[in-house]
Amino acid sequence: MPATRLAIVSPAQQGRMTLPASMGQIVAGETEQREIAGSWLQSWRLPAGFAELRPFLEELARQGLLQEREVLWGPATDAEEPLRLVLRGALSPQILRRALTSLQLRAFLPGRVLLAQGNELAIEIWGDATALPLANHQLVEALMEFPVDVALTPHWRSGQFRLLISDMDSTLIAIECIDELGAHLGLKSKIATITERSMAGELDFRSSLRERVRLLAGTPVSAIDAVIRERLQFSPGARELIAAAKRAGMETAVVSGGFTQFTRHVQEELDLDYAFANQLDIRDGKLTGEVIGDIIDAEAKADILDLLAIAAGTDASQCVAIGDGANDLPMLRKAGVGIAYRAKPAVRAQANYQIRQGGLEFASSILGLP
């Protein structure tokens, strides 16, 4: 007979729930019990048919409702394997129960606590790894109203990933460089509108970039240095993520539809292995309004991912890509793990994982990097 998984989540001040005597006789073994985020999490694997257990489970659910406990259950199948549920942010019992309830709808059930430290919680979840993409989107939707980030992942093995490749503007750094250059000409609003539509996938990236660069014609090159000096800020967690990736033996790269002057600065500041971007045409100390050579667009980013993977002795499946705009989508889809960072809706809908609230350091949690 197929086994059943049972989990009980209850407020800490209520203590633990006692199983009915008839059920207690068939409990194979009780997993670790621990107080987390103001709740007790208890989990059992029951070696009996799911249908036969239903009367006991319904009685537990009734008791739980009276005592403000949430009882979750579902069939345990041969496809089950240990996964990781990671939450980071302003955690509470309500958030934990909401996440577990969302997963229960897809037959994921909790096991032991892996980490409960500061504002981060990791729980082992048993379930079918092939259902992860949909489960992650359902988790995000279920927790949309809360200030937390969440991810359900496999247990990545040590050395699983060989390359971390990231977009620059609004990802590794908190600004759109071309918009800030436009501010020197009083054109920031006009250029930013084009940028926003391009990142949302409403405009072709190549033509929109050329249109924006033409608006910069005549801008002194010193304006680039001023933007770097006065306006460029790294996104929260960017330094921590890159440092964690390098400690894990990963090569690191920034690939941008922006400009080489900015990517060189980012590369130096973060000690990245590679940097790719578009080259502005400069004459007599001013921007001509043209781009030199081929433009790095969405397809080029994905191609660069492939090339860097080959250089690292691997393929795209062992690479991690992070981005926020429509021109990052082919790169995110090609990578073994694609992470949308505070991204546009079209990007969030197609990425493996999302960071909505916190900084880039949550990518380290997703990847299981120390």
FENZITA-V452109 format. One record per residue. RES is the residue in one small letter. D_FIRST is the distance of its C-alpha to the first C-alpha in Angstrom with 2 decimals. Layout:
res=RES d_first=D_FIRST
res=RES d_first=D_FIRST
This chain:
res=m d_first=0.00
res=p d_first=3.80
res=a d_first=6.41
res=t d_first=9.50
res=r d_first=13.07
res=l d_first=15.86
res=a d_first=19.56
res=i d_first=22.72
res=v d_first=26.14
res=s d_first=29.11
res=p d_first=32.89
res=a d_first=34.08
res=q d_first=36.59
res=q d_first=33.98
res=g d_first=32.29
res=r d_first=28.64
res=m d_first=26.33
res=t d_first=24.97
res=l d_first=21.43
res=p d_first=21.48
res=a d_first=21.43
res=s d_first=18.38
res=m d_first=16.39
res=g d_first=18.27
res=q d_first=16.94
res=i d_first=13.35
res=v d_first=14.65
res=a d_first=14.04
res=g d_first=17.26
res=e d_first=19.68
res=t d_first=21.12
res=e d_first=24.82
res=q d_first=26.50
res=r d_first=29.70
res=e d_first=32.24
res=i d_first=32.68
res=a d_first=34.95
res=g d_first=35.55
res=s d_first=31.89
res=w d_first=29.25
res=l d_first=26.06
res=q d_first=23.10
res=s d_first=19.54
res=w d_first=16.35
res=r d_first=12.92
res=l d_first=10.62
res=p d_first=7.66
res=a d_first=6.11
res=g d_first=5.20
res=f d_first=8.28
res=a d_first=9.97
res=e d_first=10.06
res=l d_first=11.58
res=r d_first=14.11
res=p d_first=16.85
res=f d_first=16.87
res=l d_first=16.99
res=e d_first=19.72
res=e d_first=21.64
res=l d_first=21.51
res=a d_first=22.75
res=r d_first=25.51
res=q d_first=26.61
res=g d_first=26.53
res=l d_first=28.73
res=l d_first=31.23
res=q d_first=31.38
res=e d_first=31.52
res=r d_first=28.14
res=e d_first=25.74
res=v d_first=22.00
res=l d_first=19.78
res=w d_first=16.04
res=g d_first=13.73
res=p d_first=10.41
res=a d_first=10.25
res=t d_first=10.21
res=d d_first=11.53
res=a d_first=14.85
res=e d_first=15.26
res=e d_first=18.39
res=p d_first=20.87
res=l d_first=23.60
res=r d_first=26.68
res=l d_first=27.75
res=v d_first=31.51
res=l d_first=33.84
res=r d_first=37.58
res=g d_first=40.24
res=a d_first=41.04
res=l d_first=37.62
res=s d_first=36.76
res=p d_first=33.86
res=q d_first=34.09
res=i d_first=33.73
res=l d_first=30.70
res=r d_first=28.93
res=r d_first=29.99
res=a d_first=28.62
res=l d_first=25.21
res=t d_first=25.05
res=s d_first=26.02
res=l d_first=23.27
res=q d_first=20.64
res=l d_first=21.63
res=r d_first=20.44
res=a d_first=17.14
res=f d_first=18.88
res=l d_first=18.52
res=p d_first=20.92
res=g d_first=20.88
res=r d_first=24.11
res=v d_first=27.67
res=l d_first=29.45
res=l d_first=32.90
res=a d_first=34.74
res=q d_first=38.39
res=g d_first=41.14
res=n d_first=40.13
res=e d_first=37.12
res=l d_first=33.50
res=a d_first=30.66
res=i d_first=27.02
res=e d_first=24.09
res=i d_first=21.70
res=w d_first=18.27
res=g d_first=17.79
res=d d_first=18.65
res=a d_first=22.23
res=t d_first=23.07
res=a d_first=23.13
res=l d_first=25.72
res=p d_first=28.88
res=l d_first=27.90
res=a d_first=26.32
res=n d_first=29.62
res=h d_first=31.74
res=q d_first=29.78
res=l d_first=30.17
res=v d_first=33.89
res=e d_first=34.30
res=a d_first=32.54
res=l d_first=34.87
res=m d_first=37.97
res=e d_first=39.97
res=f d_first=39.46
res=p d_first=41.53
res=v d_first=38.67
res=d d_first=37.33
res=v d_first=33.65
res=a d_first=31.63
res=l d_first=28.04
res=t d_first=28.30
res=p d_first=26.71
res=h d_first=27.73
res=w d_first=30.91
res=r d_first=31.95
res=s d_first=35.51
res=g d_first=37.92
res=q d_first=35.56
res=f d_first=38.50
res=r d_first=42.00
res=l d_first=43.88
res=l d_first=44.22
res=i d_first=46.35
res=s d_first=47.50
res=d d_first=49.70
res=m d_first=52.78
res=d d_first=54.13
res=s d_first=52.06
res=t d_first=49.48
res=l d_first=50.97
res=i d_first=54.05
res=a d_first=54.37
res=i d_first=57.06
res=e d_first=57.76
res=c d_first=60.71
res=i d_first=62.36
res=d d_first=62.39
res=e d_first=64.11
res=l d_first=66.66
res=g d_first=67.38
res=a d_first=68.22
res=h d_first=71.35
res=l d_first=72.62
res=g d_first=71.62
res=l d_first=69.05
res=k d_first=65.82
res=s d_first=64.78
res=k d_first=65.43
res=i d_first=63.66
res=a d_first=60.72
res=t d_first=60.13
res=i d_first=59.92
res=t d_first=57.63
res=e d_first=55.24
res=r d_first=55.05
res=s d_first=54.58
res=m d_first=51.71
res=a d_first=50.05
res=g d_first=50.26
res=e d_first=52.96
res=l d_first=55.63
res=d d_first=55.80
res=f d_first=55.83
res=r d_first=58.63
res=s d_first=61.06
res=s d_first=60.33
res=l d_first=60.93
res=r d_first=64.22
res=e d_first=65.25
res=r d_first=64.63
res=v d_first=66.36
res=r d_first=69.39
res=l d_first=69.74
res=l d_first=70.15
res=a d_first=73.19
res=g d_first=75.95
res=t d_first=73.78
res=p d_first=75.17
res=v d_first=72.84
res=s d_first=73.47
res=a d_first=71.25
res=i d_first=68.23
res=d d_first=69.17
res=a d_first=69.69
res=v d_first=66.21
res=i d_first=64.66
res=r d_first=66.80
res=e d_first=66.66
res=r d_first=63.50
res=l d_first=60.81
res=q d_first=58.06
res=f d_first=54.79
res=s d_first=51.63
res=p d_first=49.96
res=g d_first=47.83
res=a d_first=49.26
res=r d_first=50.86
res=e d_first=47.84
res=l d_first=45.49
res=i d_first=47.84
res=a d_first=48.41
res=a d_first=44.68
res=a d_first=44.22
res=k d_first=47.15
res=r d_first=45.89
res=a d_first=42.64
res=g d_first=44.78
res=m d_first=44.56
res=e d_first=47.59
res=t d_first=48.64
res=a d_first=50.45
res=v d_first=51.85
res=v d_first=52.31
res=s d_first=54.24
res=g d_first=55.90
res=g d_first=58.55
res=f d_first=61.37
res=t d_first=61.98
res=q d_first=64.17
res=f d_first=61.26
res=t d_first=58.57
res=r d_first=60.95
res=h d_first=61.30
res=v d_first=57.54
res=q d_first=57.05
res=e d_first=59.65
res=e d_first=58.43
res=l d_first=54.77
res=d d_first=55.52
res=l d_first=53.52
res=d d_first=53.55
res=y d_first=54.21
res=a d_first=55.76
res=f d_first=56.26
res=a d_first=58.09
res=n d_first=60.86
res=q d_first=64.50
res=l d_first=67.11
res=d d_first=70.54
res=i d_first=73.17
res=r d_first=76.94
res=d d_first=79.75
res=g d_first=77.34
res=k d_first=75.75
res=l d_first=72.72
res=t d_first=73.72
res=g d_first=70.83
res=e d_first=69.27
res=v d_first=66.33
res=i d_first=67.01
res=g d_first=64.79
res=d d_first=61.38
res=i d_first=59.47
res=i d_first=56.15
res=d d_first=53.97
res=a d_first=50.24
res=e d_first=50.10
res=a d_first=52.25
res=k d_first=49.95
res=a d_first=46.98
res=d d_first=49.23
res=i d_first=50.31
res=l d_first=46.70
res=d d_first=46.24
res=l d_first=49.50
res=l d_first=48.80
res=a d_first=45.35
res=i d_first=47.10
res=a d_first=49.71
res=a d_first=46.99
res=g d_first=45.55
res=t d_first=42.37
res=d d_first=41.30
res=a d_first=40.48
res=s d_first=36.77
res=q d_first=37.91
res=c d_first=40.26
res=v d_first=40.18
res=a d_first=42.38
res=i d_first=43.55
res=g d_first=45.70
res=d d_first=46.58
res=g d_first=48.32
res=a d_first=47.81
res=n d_first=49.57
res=d d_first=46.77
res=l d_first=43.98
res=p d_first=44.14
res=m d_first=44.15
res=l d_first=41.18
res=r d_first=39.15
res=k d_first=40.09
res=a d_first=39.25
res=g d_first=35.88
res=v d_first=36.03
res=g d_first=38.28
res=i d_first=39.26
res=a d_first=41.27
res=y d_first=43.70
res=r d_first=45.09
res=a d_first=45.05
res=k d_first=46.06
res=p d_first=43.46
res=a d_first=43.32
res=v d_first=42.56
res=r d_first=39.90
res=a d_first=38.08
res=q d_first=37.77
res=a d_first=37.35
res=n d_first=34.15
res=y d_first=35.14
res=q d_first=37.81
res=i d_first=40.23
res=r d_first=41.74
res=q d_first=43.18
res=g d_first=43.80
res=g d_first=45.51
res=l d_first=44.64
res=e d_first=43.43
res=f d_first=40.04
res=a d_first=39.68
res=s d_first=39.65
res=s d_first=36.72
res=i d_first=34.85
res=l d_first=35.52
res=g d_first=34.80
res=l d_first=38.41
res=p d_first=39.92
